[in-house]
Amino acid sequence: MSLCVSKKGGQWAAALCYQTLVVKKTFLNQELNTTFSVFKHIFAPDIKKFLMEDMIFYDRLQFAFTITFHYIFPQLTMGLSLMIVYFKFRYLRNKVEKYNDAAKFFMKIFAINFTMGVITGIPMEFQFGTNWAKFSELTGSIIGQTLAMEGMFSFFLESSFLALFIFGEKLMGQKLHFLTGFLVFLGSWASGWFIIATNAWMQHPVGYEILENGRFALNNFSALFSNPWLVPAFLHNQLAALVTASFVVASIGAFYILREKNLEYGKLFLKTGVIFGLISSILIVFPTGDWNAKNVAKYQPSSFAAMEGIFETEEAGAEIVLIGQPNMVEKKLDNKIAVPNILSFLTYQDWDKQIPGMDQFTKEELPDNVPALYYSYHIMVGLGTIFIGIMSLAAFFLWRRKLYTIKPLLWSIMFMFPLPYIANITGWYTAELGRQPYLVYGLLKTTEGISPTVSSGNTLFTLLGFVALYMLLGILFLVLVGKTIHQGPQHQTH
């Protein structure tokens, strides 16, 4: 530019200067365009991949948080509903008032949990439309049916007769009062049936066809409910809920005995909780847990290898791992303690049966978070083993008529009530992490089901809002349940 300014020689000089600037500008624009094109070619795919992974991470994190908090409540109501029916049935048989008081007392705790479950369940329904719109669009004609049946049939059955049980005893009489309690139980278990039918289809899709537009359509309605994944998963889940309820009931009983308050009810609750807890803890391992594990081995072999920690295929039978830490760099378990050939026998009743390890699958076929899957599964199994041990010990001393006087055991039972919640949640983590990287196993990947128009920032913002709101709900829940337990069953109106 300084050269142009210094030219004083006339119009030709100005024209020459102008042409020089045009040439320089054109050359500079070409260089910038070329540089930008190279940058875009090299980095754009990585940026797009990073943004996509960021969106998927926050979408999954939000759903994981909301459903984890939500499942605190229905796992207790499903198990507690059966125990309430038992208490009410015992009252009808022998007319001992403490059984009726127990039924009404635990129905109040049921009602608090049911209300919290409804409040925390609503946001998950909206997330199907906000965060997982593509998934809903592609699979809605199938999963929408089971979810709608859960809402229309189970929820209204459960909520309607819950109100009648709490407020209608004097109007209906004892037999109809028992019937309302049974219908609450039926509604809560039917709710679990429809929800798990939905999940079973996602784990092992059946009775479908894929249309030209990519959407899934149901071509066999009965296949939804004859899915080989459904019955084992349902029974396992319901028995797990019963374990939670048993420990809660036994824990409240131990609390009353240790405080020397409501002793008659404390002994009843402890005895009932131990008996139900022992039976359900055993049944959750065999046959239902065994049945579920065999389904995973049959229909999701890569997930089975990951959750069992089998990195390399063993020719003469697979070992069962008791302790070990997944080392994803060296593809092995560190500090492993294992028993040879046991896993092959438990899975196939053949000591030498070969079970495919993770080395038999491509990276795309394996779950995307092997350590989380492995630890979730082993925490669930470890806690299940502890439940059998503690309930067997309690049942032994109950048989010997010494349970109510052994304070260390009473303290242990009282403080163990959170552990079934953890076992239930890690059990669901095992199922969901094992299905990854798919939303519908083998057919629809998680990356294909998100809402592309919802940014990760929006999802993170609402997640923080959920965390704050659920903290307040959690505090309110603890206050209400604590107040109910403090008042005790003797305050129930007749």
Residue pairs with C-beta under 8 A, 6 or more apart in sequence:
1 21
3 17
3 20
4 14
4 17
4 20
4 21
7 13
7 14
7 16
7 17
51 456
52 447
54 456
55 450
55 452
55 454
55 455
55 456
55 459
56 446
56 447
56 450
57 456
58 456
58 459
58 460
58 463
59 131
59 132
59 450
59 451
59 454
59 459
60 446
61 463
62 127
62 131
62 459
62 462
62 463
62 466
63 124
63 127
63 131
63 132
65 463
65 466
65 467
66 120
66 123
66 124
66 127
66 466
66 470
67 124
67 428
68 425
69 120
69 470
69 474
70 117
70 120
70 121
70 124
71 424
71 425
71 428
72 116
72 421
73 113
73 114
73 116
73 117
73 120
74 113
74 117
74 121
74 188
74 191
74 192
74 241
75 240
75 241
75 244
75 420
75 421
75 424
76 109
76 110
76 113
76 241
76 244
76 245
76 248
77 110
77 113
77 114
77 117
77 188
78 188
78 189
78 191
78 192
78 238
78 241
78 242
78 245
79 238
79 241
79 242
79 243
79 244
79 245
79 246
79 280
80 106
80 109
80 110
80 113
80 245
80 248
80 249
81 110
81 181
81 184
81 185
81 188
81 189
82 185
82 189
82 242
82 245
83 106
83 242
83 245
83 246
83 249
83 272
83 276
84 103
84 106
84 107
84 110
84 181
84 184
84 185
85 178
85 181
85 182
85 185
86 272
86 276
87 99
87 100
87 102
87 103
87 106
87 272
88 99
88 100
88 103
88 177
88 178
88 181
89 178
90 96
90 99
91 97
91 99
91 100
91 103
91 174
92 174
92 175
92 178
97 494
98 264
98 265
98 268
98 489
99 268
100 174
100 492
100 494
101 265
101 489
101 490
101 492
102 265
102 268
102 269
102 272
102 489
103 181
104 166
104 169
104 489
104 492
104 493
105 265
105 484
105 488
105 489
105 492
106 249
107 162
107 165
107 166
107 181
107 184
108 166
108 484
108 492
109 248
109 481
109 484
109 485
110 162
110 184
111 162
111 166
112 477
112 480
112 481
112 484
113 477
114 158
114 159
114 162
116 473
116 477
118 159
119 473
120 470
120 473
123 466
125 147
128 135
128 136
129 136
130 451
130 454
131 450
131 451
131 454
131 459
132 439
132 449
132 450
132 451
133 450
133 451
133 453
133 454
134 448
134 449
134 450
134 451
134 452
135 439
135 444
135 448
135 449
135 450
136 144
137 215
138 214
138 215
138 216
138 444
138 448
138 449
139 215
139 216
139 439
139 440
139 444
141 215
141 216
141 217
141 218
142 201
142 208
142 216
142 217
142 218
142 224
143 198
143 201
143 202
145 218
145 221
145 224
146 194
146 195
146 197
146 198
146 201
146 224
147 194
147 195
147 198
149 194
150 190
150 191
150 194
150 195
150 198
153 187
153 190
153 194
154 187
154 188
154 190
154 191
154 193
154 194
155 187
155 191
156 187
157 183
157 184
157 186
157 187
157 190
158 184
158 187
158 188
158 191
159 187
161 180
161 181
161 183
161 184
161 187
162 184
164 172
164 180
165 177
165 180
165 181
165 184
168 176
168 177
168 180
169 177
169 494
172 180
189 238
192 234
192 237
192 238
192 241
193 234
196 230
196 233
196 234
196 237
197 224
197 225
197 227
197 230
197 234
199 233
199 431
200 227
200 229
200 230
200 233
201 208
201 224
201 227
201 440
202 435
202 439
202 440
202 441
203 229
203 233
203 299
203 300
203 431
203 435
203 441
204 227
204 228
204 229
204 295
204 299
204 441
205 216
205 440
205 441
205 442
205 443
206 220
206 223
206 224
206 226
206 227
207 218
207 219
207 220
207 221
207 222
207 223
207 224
207 227
208 216
208 217
208 218
208 219
209 216
209 217
209 219
210 216
210 217
210 443
211 217
216 440
216 443
216 444
218 224
228 295
228 299
229 295
229 299
232 288
232 291
232 292
232 295
233 292
233 295
233 431
235 288
235 291
236 284
236 288
236 289
236 291
236 292
236 427
237 427
239 280
239 283
239 284
239 288
240 280
240 284
240 420
240 423
240 424
240 427
241 424
242 276
242 280
243 277
243 280
243 281
243 284
243 387
243 420
243 423
243 424
244 420
244 421
244 424
245 276
246 273
246 274
246 276
246 277
246 280
246 281
246 391
246 420
247 273
247 277
247 387
247 413
247 416
247 417
247 419
247 420
248 273
248 417
249 269
249 272
249 273
249 276
250 269
250 270
250 272
250 273
250 274
250 277
250 394
250 413
250 417
251 273
251 413
251 414
251 415
251 416
251 417
252 266
252 269
252 485
253 265
253 266
253 267
253 268
253 269
253 270
253 271
253 272
253 273
254 266
254 270
254 410
254 411
254 413
254 414
255 266
255 414
255 485
256 262
256 263
256 265
256 266
256 269
256 488
257 263
257 266
257 267
257 270
257 404
257 410
258 407
258 410
258 411
258 414
261 488
262 488
262 489
262 490
265 488
265 489
265 490
267 404
270 403
270 404
270 410
270 413
271 398
271 403
273 413
274 391
274 394
274 395
274 398
274 403
274 413
275 395
275 398
277 387
277 391
277 394
278 388
278 391
278 392
278 394
278 395
281 384
281 387
281 388
281 391
282 388
284 384
285 384
285 385
285 388
289 384
290 346
293 304
293 346
293 347
294 347
296 303
296 304
296 307
296 434
297 304
297 347
297 355
299 441
300 434
300 435
300 441
301 356
301 361
302 356
302 358
302 361
302 365
302 366
302 367
303 367
303 373
303 434
303 435
304 310
304 355
304 434
305 311
305 355
305 356
305 357
305 358
305 360
305 361
306 358
306 366
306 367
306 370
306 373
306 374
306 434
307 373
307 374
307 376
307 377
307 430
307 434
308 318
308 320
308 321
308 343
308 355
308 374
308 377
309 321
309 324
309 326
309 333
309 336
309 374
310 318
310 343
310 355
310 356
310 357
310 358
311 331
311 332
311 333
311 357
311 358
311 359
312 331
312 332
312 357
312 358
312 359
313 354
313 355
313 356
313 357
313 359
313 360
314 354
314 355
314 357
315 354
316 341
316 352
316 354
317 340
317 341
317 343
317 344
317 345
317 350
317 351
317 352
317 353
317 354
318 341
318 343
318 344
318 347
318 353
318 354
318 355
318 357
319 338
319 339
319 340
319 341
319 342
319 343
320 338
320 339
320 342
320 343
320 346
321 333
321 336
321 337
321 338
321 378
322 337
322 338
322 339
323 335
323 336
323 337
324 333
324 334
324 335
324 336
324 337
324 338
325 333
325 334
325 335
326 333
326 334
326 370
326 371
326 374
327 333
327 334
328 370
328 371
331 358
331 359
341 351
341 352
343 355
344 350
344 351
344 352
344 353
344 354
344 355
345 351
345 353
347 353
347 355
348 355
358 366
358 370
364 437
367 373
367 433
367 434
367 435
367 436
367 437
368 436
368 437
369 433
369 436
372 429
372 433
373 429
373 430
373 433
373 434
376 426
376 427
376 429
376 430
376 433
377 426
377 430
379 422
379 423
379 426
380 423
380 426
380 427
380 430
383 419
383 420
383 422
383 423
383 426
384 423
386 419
387 419
387 420
387 423
390 412
390 413
390 416
393 409
394 403
394 409
394 413
397 403
397 406
397 409
403 409
403 410
404 410
435 441
436 446
437 445
437 446
437 447
438 444
438 445
438 446
439 445
439 446
439 448
439 449
